[in-house]
Amino acid sequence: MNQPNSESKRMMNENPELASNWKGRVLMQVTCESTEKPILKLDNIPEGPQQESRGLLKLRQFSIIAEVGQAINLPAAKAYKVKLLLGGTELLTDLPRSHKGTYCRFSHRFEQQTI
């Protein structure tokens, strides 16, 4: 939706469950940071929001198309594969088309499938 102030865009931003039923896209950027003492933080979710969300949880089918373009700043200079896990569905790329140093170029598109 390229209209900056469209009503549909505002509704989807304010109600993510509506956007999930639309042809949405998930754009993701993953970064890593070097640290001597990594932190794992766990937090309990209060019971109130848990009970509210139970009514929204129902089994749904989703139609997905995924694409892996490139991976940069990888931990070692070698060819990697990328694995996407969506629920019980696993998508795995082939080896990259090219790689140099800590960069891998994939241009791998997974065909549309229903999960």
C-alpha positions as CSV (number, residue, x, y, z in Angstrom):
1,M,0.0,0.0,0.0
2,N,1.9,3.0,-1.2
3,Q,-0.6,5.6,-0.2
4,P,1.0,7.1,2.9
5,N,-2.2,8.1,4.7
6,S,-4.7,5.6,3.4
7,E,-7.5,4.4,5.7
8,S,-6.6,0.7,4.9
9,K,-3.0,1.2,5.8
10,R,-4.0,2.9,9.1
11,M,-6.4,0.1,10.0
12,M,-3.8,-2.6,9.3
13,N,-1.2,-0.8,11.4
14,E,-3.6,-0.4,14.3
15,N,-5.0,-3.9,13.9
16,P,-2.3,-6.4,12.9
17,E,-4.9,-9.2,12.8
18,L,-6.5,-7.4,9.8
19,A,-3.2,-7.1,8.0
20,S,-2.5,-10.8,8.5
21,N,-5.5,-11.5,6.3
22,W,-4.3,-9.2,3.6
23,K,-1.4,-9.9,1.2
24,G,1.1,-8.8,3.8
25,R,4.9,-9.1,3.6
26,V,7.4,-9.7,6.3
27,L,10.7,-8.0,5.7
28,M,13.4,-9.1,8.0
29,Q,16.9,-7.9,8.8
30,V,19.0,-10.0,11.2
31,T,22.0,-8.6,12.9
32,C,24.5,-9.9,15.3
33,E,26.7,-8.2,17.8
34,S,29.9,-9.5,19.4
35,T,29.7,-9.6,23.2
36,E,31.6,-11.3,25.9
37,K,28.5,-11.9,28.1
38,P,25.3,-12.6,26.1
39,I,22.1,-12.0,27.9
40,L,19.1,-14.4,27.8
41,K,16.0,-12.6,29.1
42,L,12.8,-14.5,29.9
43,D,9.7,-12.9,31.2
44,N,6.4,-14.3,32.3
45,I,3.3,-13.1,30.5
46,P,0.5,-12.0,32.9
47,E,-2.6,-14.3,32.9
48,G,-5.0,-11.5,31.7
49,P,-3.5,-11.1,28.2
50,Q,-3.1,-14.9,27.9
51,Q,-6.8,-15.4,28.5
52,E,-7.7,-12.6,26.0
53,S,-5.6,-14.1,23.3
54,R,-7.0,-17.6,23.6
55,G,-10.2,-16.6,21.9
56,L,-8.2,-15.3,18.9
57,L,-6.1,-18.4,18.5
58,K,-7.6,-20.7,15.9
59,L,-6.2,-22.9,13.2
60,R,-5.7,-21.1,9.9
61,Q,-4.1,-21.9,6.6
62,F,-1.7,-19.4,5.2
63,S,-0.4,-19.1,1.7
64,I,3.2,-18.1,1.5
65,I,5.9,-17.2,-1.0
66,A,9.4,-16.7,0.4
67,E,12.6,-15.4,-1.2
68,V,16.1,-15.3,0.1
69,G,18.3,-12.8,-1.7
70,Q,21.6,-12.5,0.2
71,A,23.3,-13.0,3.5
72,I,26.0,-10.6,4.6
73,N,28.5,-10.3,7.4
74,L,28.4,-14.1,8.1
75,P,30.5,-15.5,10.9
76,A,32.9,-17.4,8.6
77,A,34.0,-17.1,4.9
78,K,32.2,-20.2,3.5
79,A,29.1,-21.1,1.6
80,Y,25.9,-21.3,3.8
81,K,22.4,-22.6,3.3
82,V,19.4,-20.7,4.8
83,K,16.6,-22.6,6.6
84,L,13.2,-21.0,7.2
85,L,11.0,-22.6,9.8
86,L,7.3,-21.6,9.7
87,G,5.3,-23.7,12.1
88,G,6.0,-27.3,11.0
89,T,7.1,-26.3,7.5
90,E,10.8,-26.2,6.7
91,L,12.2,-24.3,3.6
92,L,15.9,-24.8,2.8
93,T,17.9,-23.1,0.2
94,D,20.5,-24.7,-2.0
95,L,24.1,-23.6,-1.7
96,P,24.4,-19.9,-2.7
97,R,24.9,-19.0,-6.4
98,S,28.1,-17.2,-5.4
99,H,29.9,-16.4,-2.2
100,K,33.0,-14.4,-1.4
101,G,34.3,-13.7,2.1
102,T,31.4,-13.4,4.5
103,Y,28.9,-12.7,1.8
104,C,26.5,-15.2,0.1
105,R,24.2,-14.4,-2.9
106,F,21.2,-16.8,-3.1
107,S,18.4,-15.3,-5.2
108,H,16.4,-18.3,-4.2
109,R,12.6,-18.1,-4.4
110,F,10.3,-20.7,-2.8
111,E,7.1,-21.3,-4.8
112,Q,3.8,-20.5,-3.3
113,Q,2.5,-23.1,-0.9
114,T,-0.2,-23.4,1.7
115,I,0.8,-24.2,5.3
